[in-house]
Amino acid sequence: MEVKEVELELSSEATFLSKTSIGEITAGEKGLNPMELLLVSIGSCSGVDVYHILKKKRQEVKDIKIFLKGKRREKHPKIYEEIEIKYVAVGKVEEKALEQAVKLSTEKYCSVLAMVKPSTNLKISWEVKWEE
């Protein structure tokens, strides 16, 4: 079983210095917004999957852009009720290969996404920008 640990220490009013295995980040009211960090976590987790799957499919990926938008409910806890994710692959990438990579990531591999799926409506799309 893999174990991850982080340590948070109050650094200023409602802001924490977060110590991770690769460095420190500031999160809270005067740092990175925790709900935005969740979107970053989803995008980067899934993005790594999509990248590796496309490489295994021998696609010539020059860039991958991932756009996320989360819509939160009004009452507490203000969880995301809906998250839109759009993947844009740039390079010599086949549309079908990108579709398969996105589906594998969002339905099977992305651990962060798996944790929010039960309470969140997901809208997922993808696009290829063919570039020689």
C-alpha positions as CSV (number, residue, x, y, z in Angstrom):
1,M,0.0,0.0,0.0
2,E,1.3,3.4,-1.0
3,V,1.2,6.1,1.7
4,K,1.4,9.8,1.1
5,E,2.0,12.4,3.8
6,V,1.9,16.1,3.9
7,E,2.3,18.5,6.8
8,L,0.5,21.8,7.1
9,E,1.6,24.7,9.4
10,L,-0.3,27.9,10.0
11,S,1.8,30.6,8.3
12,S,-0.6,33.6,8.5
13,E,-4.2,34.2,9.0
14,A,-6.2,31.3,7.5
15,T,-3.2,30.3,5.3
16,F,-1.0,27.3,5.6
17,L,2.5,26.3,4.5
18,S,2.1,22.8,3.1
19,K,5.1,20.6,3.1
20,T,5.1,17.9,0.5
21,S,7.5,15.3,-0.7
22,I,8.8,17.6,-3.4
23,G,8.6,21.0,-1.8
24,E,6.4,23.6,-0.1
25,I,3.2,25.4,-1.3
26,T,1.1,28.0,0.5
27,A,-2.6,27.2,0.5
28,G,-5.6,28.9,2.1
29,E,-7.0,32.4,2.0
30,K,-3.7,34.1,1.0
31,G,-2.4,31.2,-1.0
32,L,-3.6,28.6,-3.5
33,N,-7.3,28.1,-3.2
34,P,-8.1,24.6,-1.9
35,M,-11.0,24.1,-4.3
36,E,-8.9,25.2,-7.3
37,L,-6.2,22.8,-6.1
38,L,-8.7,20.0,-6.3
39,L,-9.3,20.9,-10.0
40,V,-5.5,21.0,-10.5
41,S,-5.2,17.6,-8.9
42,I,-7.9,16.1,-11.1
43,G,-6.4,17.7,-14.3
44,S,-2.8,16.7,-13.5
45,C,-3.8,13.1,-12.4
46,S,-5.8,12.5,-15.5
47,G,-3.4,14.4,-17.7
48,V,-0.5,12.1,-16.7
49,D,-2.7,9.1,-17.6
50,V,-3.7,10.5,-21.0
51,Y,-0.1,11.4,-21.9
52,H,1.2,8.0,-21.1
53,I,-1.7,6.2,-22.9
54,L,-1.1,8.3,-26.0
55,K,2.6,7.6,-25.9
56,K,1.9,3.9,-25.7
57,K,-0.4,4.2,-28.7
58,R,2.6,5.8,-30.5
59,Q,0.9,9.2,-30.9
60,E,3.2,12.2,-31.5
61,V,2.0,14.5,-28.8
62,K,3.4,18.0,-28.8
63,D,1.2,19.4,-26.1
64,I,-1.8,18.5,-24.0
65,K,-4.0,21.3,-22.5
66,I,-6.7,20.5,-20.0
67,F,-9.4,23.0,-19.1
68,L,-11.5,22.4,-16.0
69,K,-14.5,24.3,-14.7
70,G,-16.1,23.4,-11.4
71,K,-19.6,24.5,-10.3
72,R,-20.2,24.5,-6.6
73,R,-23.4,24.2,-4.7
74,E,-24.7,27.1,-2.6
75,K,-25.1,25.3,0.8
76,H,-22.3,23.9,3.0
77,P,-20.3,21.9,2.3
78,K,-19.9,23.7,-1.0
79,I,-18.8,20.7,-3.0
80,Y,-18.5,20.6,-6.7
81,E,-21.9,19.6,-8.2
82,E,-20.5,19.6,-11.7
83,I,-17.1,19.6,-13.2
84,E,-16.4,20.1,-16.9
85,I,-13.1,18.8,-18.3
86,K,-11.9,19.4,-21.8
87,Y,-8.7,17.8,-23.1
88,V,-7.0,19.3,-26.1
89,A,-4.2,17.2,-27.7
90,V,-1.8,19.0,-30.0
91,G,0.4,17.1,-32.5
92,K,-0.1,14.1,-34.7
93,V,-2.8,12.6,-32.6
94,E,-5.7,10.4,-33.9
95,E,-9.1,11.5,-32.5
96,K,-9.9,7.8,-31.6
97,A,-6.7,7.5,-29.7
98,L,-7.4,10.6,-27.6
99,E,-11.0,9.4,-27.0
100,Q,-9.8,6.1,-25.7
101,A,-7.1,7.7,-23.6
102,V,-9.5,10.1,-22.0
103,K,-12.1,7.4,-21.3
104,L,-9.5,5.0,-19.8
105,S,-8.3,7.8,-17.5
106,T,-11.6,9.2,-16.4
107,E,-13.3,5.8,-16.1
108,K,-10.5,3.6,-14.7
109,Y,-7.2,5.1,-13.8
110,C,-7.4,8.6,-12.3
111,S,-7.6,8.1,-8.5
112,V,-8.5,11.8,-7.8
113,L,-11.4,11.8,-10.2
114,A,-12.6,8.4,-8.8
115,M,-12.9,10.1,-5.3
116,V,-15.2,12.9,-6.6
117,K,-17.3,11.0,-9.1
118,P,-19.9,9.7,-6.7
119,S,-21.0,13.3,-5.8
120,T,-20.2,15.1,-9.0
121,N,-21.8,15.3,-12.5
122,L,-18.9,15.1,-15.0
123,K,-19.0,16.6,-18.4
124,I,-16.0,15.4,-20.4
125,S,-14.9,16.4,-23.9
126,W,-11.8,16.3,-26.1
127,E,-10.4,17.8,-29.2
128,V,-7.4,17.2,-31.4
129,K,-5.4,20.1,-32.9
130,W,-3.5,18.4,-35.6
131,E,0.0,19.8,-36.0
132,E,2.9,18.5,-38.0
